[in-house]
Amino acid sequence: MKKLALVITLLVTLGVSAQERKEKRKNITPEERVEKRTERITEKLGLDETQKKKVKEIFEAQQKENMATKEALKAEREKARAEMKEKMTKQHEELKAKLKTVLTDEQFKKWEAMQNENIEKVKEKRKEKRE
Protein backbone atom coordinates (compact mmCIF):
# COMPACT_ATOMS: atom_id res chain seq x y z
CA MET A 1 0.00 0.00 0.00
CA LYS A 2 2.85 2.36 0.88
CA LYS A 3 4.51 1.57 -2.44
CA LEU A 4 1.33 2.42 -4.32
CA ALA A 5 1.03 5.74 -2.49
CA LEU A 6 4.68 6.46 -3.26
CA VAL A 7 4.23 5.66 -6.95
CA ILE A 8 1.11 7.83 -7.21
CA THR A 9 2.86 10.72 -5.44
CA LEU A 10 5.84 10.38 -7.76
CA LEU A 11 3.66 10.35 -10.88
CA VAL A 12 1.69 13.40 -9.76
CA THR A 13 4.90 15.25 -8.94
CA LEU A 14 6.42 14.43 -12.33
CA GLY A 15 3.23 15.49 -14.10
CA VAL A 16 3.14 18.84 -12.32
CA SER A 17 6.83 19.38 -12.95
CA ALA A 18 6.46 18.65 -16.66
CA GLN A 19 3.49 21.00 -16.88
CA GLU A 20 5.48 23.78 -15.21
CA ARG A 21 8.37 23.32 -17.67
CA LYS A 22 5.95 23.42 -20.56
CA GLU A 23 4.41 26.66 -19.27
CA LYS A 24 7.85 28.23 -18.90
CA ARG A 25 8.73 27.30 -22.49
CA LYS A 26 5.52 28.89 -23.76
CA ASN A 27 6.44 32.23 -22.21
CA ILE A 28 9.87 32.43 -23.85
CA THR A 29 10.16 34.81 -26.78
CA PRO A 30 11.84 33.63 -29.99
CA GLU A 31 14.78 35.93 -29.24
CA GLU A 32 15.20 34.42 -25.78
CA ARG A 33 15.01 30.94 -27.28
CA VAL A 34 17.81 31.79 -29.74
CA GLU A 35 19.88 33.29 -26.94
CA LYS A 36 19.47 30.20 -24.74
CA ARG A 37 20.34 27.84 -27.59
CA THR A 38 23.41 29.91 -28.43
CA GLU A 39 24.58 29.99 -24.81
CA ARG A 40 24.05 26.24 -24.41
CA ILE A 41 26.02 25.44 -27.59
CA THR A 42 28.75 27.91 -26.62
CA GLU A 43 29.12 26.31 -23.21
CA LYS A 44 29.03 22.69 -24.38
CA LEU A 45 31.28 23.13 -27.42
CA GLY A 46 33.57 25.85 -26.09
CA LEU A 47 32.92 28.32 -28.90
CA ASP A 48 34.94 31.51 -29.21
CA GLU A 49 33.22 34.89 -29.71
CA THR A 50 33.40 34.73 -33.53
CA GLN A 51 31.87 31.28 -33.60
CA LYS A 52 29.25 32.29 -31.05
CA LYS A 53 28.21 35.25 -33.18
CA LYS A 54 27.94 33.13 -36.34
CA VAL A 55 26.01 30.38 -34.54
CA LYS A 56 23.60 32.96 -33.16
CA GLU A 57 23.03 34.37 -36.67
CA ILE A 58 22.33 30.85 -37.95
CA PHE A 59 19.85 30.20 -35.13
CA GLU A 60 18.14 33.56 -35.76
CA ALA A 61 17.75 32.73 -39.46
CA GLN A 62 16.36 29.31 -38.59
CA GLN A 63 13.94 30.88 -36.12
CA LYS A 64 12.66 33.28 -38.80
CA GLU A 65 12.20 30.39 -41.24
CA ASN A 66 10.34 28.38 -38.61
CA MET A 67 8.03 31.30 -37.82
CA ALA A 68 7.33 31.85 -41.53
CA THR A 69 6.56 28.14 -41.99
CA LYS A 70 4.23 28.15 -38.98
CA GLU A 71 2.40 31.21 -40.31
CA ALA A 72 2.03 29.63 -43.75
CA LEU A 73 0.64 26.43 -42.23
CA LYS A 74 -1.75 28.41 -40.07
CA ALA A 75 -3.00 30.33 -43.12
CA GLU A 76 -3.47 27.07 -45.04
CA ARG A 77 -5.44 25.54 -42.16
CA GLU A 78 -7.66 28.60 -41.90
CA LYS A 79 -8.29 28.57 -45.64
CA ALA A 80 -9.11 24.85 -45.61
CA ARG A 81 -11.40 25.34 -42.61
CA ALA A 82 -13.23 28.18 -44.39
CA GLU A 83 -13.61 26.10 -47.55
CA MET A 84 -14.94 23.15 -45.57
CA LYS A 85 -17.39 25.35 -43.71
CA GLU A 86 -18.63 26.84 -46.97
CA LYS A 87 -19.04 23.40 -48.53
CA MET A 88 -20.90 22.03 -45.50
CA THR A 89 -23.18 25.07 -45.41
CA LYS A 90 -24.02 24.51 -49.07
CA GLN A 91 -24.72 20.81 -48.42
CA HIS A 92 -26.94 21.70 -45.48
CA GLU A 93 -28.91 24.16 -47.59
CA GLU A 94 -29.39 21.46 -50.24
CA LEU A 95 -30.57 19.04 -47.53
CA LYS A 96 -33.04 21.59 -46.22
CA ALA A 97 -34.41 22.17 -49.73
CA LYS A 98 -34.87 18.42 -50.28
CA LEU A 99 -36.52 17.88 -46.90
CA LYS A 100 -38.83 20.83 -47.41
CA THR A 101 -40.32 19.08 -50.45
CA VAL A 102 -41.05 15.94 -48.37
CA LEU A 103 -42.04 17.30 -44.93
CA THR A 104 -45.10 19.29 -44.01
CA ASP A 105 -44.58 22.87 -42.82
CA GLU A 106 -45.08 21.79 -39.22
CA GLN A 107 -42.66 18.84 -39.55
CA PHE A 108 -40.11 21.06 -41.24
CA LYS A 109 -40.29 23.62 -38.43
CA LYS A 110 -39.82 20.85 -35.86
CA TRP A 111 -36.85 19.50 -37.82
CA GLU A 112 -35.28 22.98 -37.92
CA ALA A 113 -35.81 23.31 -34.16
CA MET A 114 -34.08 19.95 -33.66
CA GLN A 115 -31.18 21.14 -35.81
CA ASN A 116 -30.85 24.32 -33.76
CA GLU A 117 -30.85 22.29 -30.53
CA ASN A 118 -28.07 20.09 -31.90
CA ILE A 119 -26.05 23.14 -32.87
CA GLU A 120 -26.40 24.55 -29.35
CA LYS A 121 -25.31 21.23 -27.84
CA VAL A 122 -22.18 21.20 -30.01
CA LYS A 123 -21.38 24.79 -29.06
CA GLU A 124 -21.75 23.90 -25.37
CA LYS A 125 -19.41 20.92 -25.71
CA ARG A 126 -16.81 23.07 -27.47
CA LYS A 127 -17.12 25.70 -24.77
CA GLU A 128 -16.61 23.04 -22.07
CA LYS A 129 -13.52 21.70 -23.82
CA ARG A 130 -11.94 25.15 -23.91
CA GLU A 131 -12.42 25.62 -20.17
VENMO-V707344 format. One record per residue. N is the residue number from 0. PHI is phi in radians with two decimals (none if undefined). PSI is psi in whole degrees, 0 to 359 (none if undefined). OMEGA is omega as a letter, one per 20 degrees, with the letter a starting at -180 (999 if undefined). Layout:
BEGIN
n:phi:psi:omega
N:PHI:PSI:OMEGA
N:PHI:PSI:OMEGA
END
This chain:
BEGIN
n:phi:psi:omega
0:none:318:r
1:-1.12:323:r
2:-1.14:319:r
3:-1.09:316:r
4:-1.09:320:r
5:-1.13:316:r
6:-1.11:315:r
7:-1.09:316:r
8:-1.05:316:r
9:-1.09:315:r
10:-1.11:317:r
11:-1.11:316:r
12:-1.08:315:r
13:-1.10:319:r
14:-1.09:316:r
15:-1.14:317:r
16:-1.08:316:r
17:-1.12:320:r
18:-1.11:319:r
19:-1.12:318:r
20:-1.09:319:r
21:-1.10:317:r
22:-1.10:319:r
23:-1.10:319:r
24:-1.12:325:a
25:-1.12:327:a
26:-1.50:0:a
27:-1.49:131:r
28:-1.30:160:r
29:-1.01:323:r
30:-1.14:319:r
31:-1.15:323:r
32:-1.09:316:r
33:-1.09:316:a
34:-1.07:315:r
35:-1.11:316:r
36:-1.06:317:a
37:-1.09:314:a
38:-1.09:318:a
39:-1.09:313:a
40:-1.13:318:r
41:-1.03:316:a
42:-1.18:313:a
43:-1.28:327:a
44:-1.80:354:r
45:1.16:49:a
46:-1.29:148:r
47:-1.51:178:a
48:-1.08:322:r
49:-1.13:313:r
50:-1.09:317:a
51:-1.03:316:a
52:-1.10:316:a
53:-1.17:320:r
54:-1.10:318:r
55:-1.09:318:r
56:-1.08:320:r
57:-1.12:314:r
58:-1.11:321:r
59:-1.10:318:r
60:-1.11:317:r
61:-1.09:319:r
62:-1.07:317:r
63:-1.11:318:r
64:-1.08:316:r
65:-1.05:315:a
66:-1.11:319:r
67:-1.12:319:r
68:-1.10:316:r
69:-1.07:318:r
70:-1.14:320:r
71:-1.12:317:r
72:-1.12:320:r
73:-1.10:317:r
74:-1.12:319:r
75:-1.11:317:r
76:-1.09:317:a
77:-1.13:320:r
78:-1.13:315:r
79:-1.10:319:r
80:-1.10:317:r
81:-1.14:319:r
82:-1.12:318:r
83:-1.14:317:a
84:-1.08:317:r
85:-1.09:316:a
86:-1.12:317:a
87:-1.18:323:r
88:-1.10:317:r
89:-1.08:315:r
90:-1.08:321:r
91:-1.16:321:r
92:-1.12:321:r
93:-1.13:319:r
94:-1.06:313:r
95:-1.02:316:a
96:-1.09:318:r
97:-1.16:316:a
98:-1.15:326:a
99:-1.10:330:r
100:-1.32:339:a
101:-1.72:319:a
102:-1.52:155:r
103:-1.30:168:r
104:-1.02:317:a
105:-1.13:315:r
106:-1.10:319:a
107:-1.12:318:r
108:-1.10:319:r
109:-1.11:318:r
110:-1.08:316:r
111:-1.08:320:r
112:-1.08:318:r
113:-1.06:318:r
114:-1.08:316:r
115:-1.13:322:r
116:-1.08:316:r
117:-1.09:319:r
118:-1.08:317:r
119:-1.11:320:r
120:-1.08:316:r
121:-1.10:316:r
122:-1.06:319:r
123:-1.07:315:a
124:-1.09:318:r
125:-1.09:318:r
126:-1.08:318:r
127:-1.12:322:r
128:-1.13:323:a
129:-1.20:332:a
130:-1.44:none:999
END
